[in-house]
Amino acid sequence: MFTLLIVEDEPLIRTGLQHYFDWQALGVTRILDADNGGIGLQTALRERPDLIITDIRMPEMDGLQMLEKLRPALPDTLFIILTGFNDFDYAQRAIRLGGVHDFLLKPLEYEESLATLMKAMCTLNTQRQARVEREQLVRQANAALGHSMVKALLDDEIAVWDAGLLELFGGLDERPVQFQPFALTWLPPDGVSFSRKWFREEAAKLTEAVMVALFGAGPAANCRILLYADGRKAYAVAVLEAEAQMHSDAARAMALPAGWFVACGQPVANAASLPQALHDADSLLYRRFSLPERRLFLAGSEQSAVPSGRLLLADEDRQRLLEAIQSEQPDGLQALMQRLAQELRDQLVQATMDQGFAYVQEIIAVAIRFAHLHGIPVEGIYSEKLLKLTCVDDFATLDGLFDWLAAWMVHVSAVYQANNSSAQPIDTQIFEHIEAYIKAHIDQDITLQMVADRFFYNPSYLSRIFKRRLNKNYMRFVTEIRIGYAMECLKQPDYLVTDVCTMCGYKSYKHFVKTFRAITGTTPTDYRKKWGW
């Protein structure tokens, strides 16, 4: 854990010190030595030891002269001097003047010397902990600053970026650099939960790994990566040496972790070009729809010449969509949307994703116009992800996106059919579907927004349905389902109560017990006892 340097011209004393104490027990895992102050100086500057034990009187350079030269370069290193009775007063004066932690008196007396060393190791541990805490605070502050800087670029606020660079680097006038933009997204299987902290850390590690592959270990080690995370998307800018060269072949060969897609934008030499470079990298991520075998995309190498004009939905396909919605044909809708997905994928080999988005929007508009024509409330069928077309960010493939759109159209069709019959209102039926969805993901945090997106509702409208139809809010609805599931699990002797807590989606055992008692009037343990377990 710590490195020790012994500087002593007497071989017997130098060797004896290495074996006199149980250095491993003291936390010293590496011991270096030098037989004079000159070699000790060179060794210390090269190896940067945590602790130096040195004699005072030595040839070439005495111990105190060596320490005087080392103090500015090694501010965190502790110095202990070896002194005999003849130099004792000299050693004490050196300690009072500062820069020397303590002394060992020759000939060494074991218990007294060990106490001195233990005190020194305690000081080193305290210093290291304080240093780790300081470095962590600096990293957190830099991460927060980098977060705001990259967000400012996305908002085209160059002044905020320039001010952040000045704070981080003290200006870059004497250091020519280039800026490498990235866009990243993580698209795991449906229902996989994650924390924002985890996503931010993983995105930062992945960006660094891609930088190593793109520019080699040297430049990557000397660069600073600034990252902004938003949901399951992250944007990053690497600041690195201007002469660093990109090795695109090495980057293409790297294996990305499951679910991750990374787009490397065009490097730029000035901040004014960065906002557009970041947006271009973001657009590059959508090449996954036309190149499903790719998960890493490099600017300038993924697309041929782009034809002008729009991608148009054929009139006969528009009519087929309307007929399938009106006549409630789930299988027909699914098959039709799968074909449209394949046709769009073929066109995207050369078309831009902006053209692809317009095509998707045209398909959505068919169902929206149908809903308006038949008096279906938009709030009940139109999630915000559809409104803003951000639904495209949730899928790794066009097939996944179009399957989701097909399910939405089936929902629109079901609402239309329910409004035109005496069947149970669709707003009542939806609770059965939501309950089944929650039970299928019972161990995860299922938010109202997630449910609204899954079942194509506006979240505020869905919240009002809960109050109006069930006279309870969404959280109460979920809690009752979780506790109901917990009651069933507690009847099984194979599960520990703590296991049931986790299985039902509770991260805090205390909160689980409190909630269980509030719903059932008893604790999980007492409830289990009723069943003889």
Secondary structure, DSSP 8 states (H G I E B T S, - for coil): -EEEEEE-S-HHHHHHHHHHS-HHHHTEEEEEEESSHHHHHHHHHHH--SEEEEESS-SSS-HHHHHHHHTTT-TT-EEEEEE-GGGHHHHHHHHHHSS--EEEESS--HHHHHHHHHHHHHHHHHHHHHHHHHHHHHHHHHHHHHHHHHHHHHTT-HHHHHHHHHHHHS--TTS-EEEEEEEEEE--STT----HHHHHHHHHHHHHHHHHHHH-HHHHHT-EEEEEEETTEEEEEEEEETT----HHHHHHS---TTEEEEE---BSSGGGHHHHHHHHHHHGGGGGT-TT-SEEETTSS------S-----HHHHHHHHHHHHTT-HHHHHHHHHHHHHHHHHHTTTS-HHHHHHHHHHHHHHHHHHHHHTT--GGGT--HHHHTTGGGGG-SSHHHHHHHHHHHHHHHHHHHHHHTSSS--HHHHHHHHHHHHHHHTTTS---HHHHHHHTT--HHHHHHHIIIIISS-HHHHHHHHHHHHHHHHHT-TTS-HHHHHHHTT-S-HHHHHHHHHHHHSS-HHHHHHTTT-
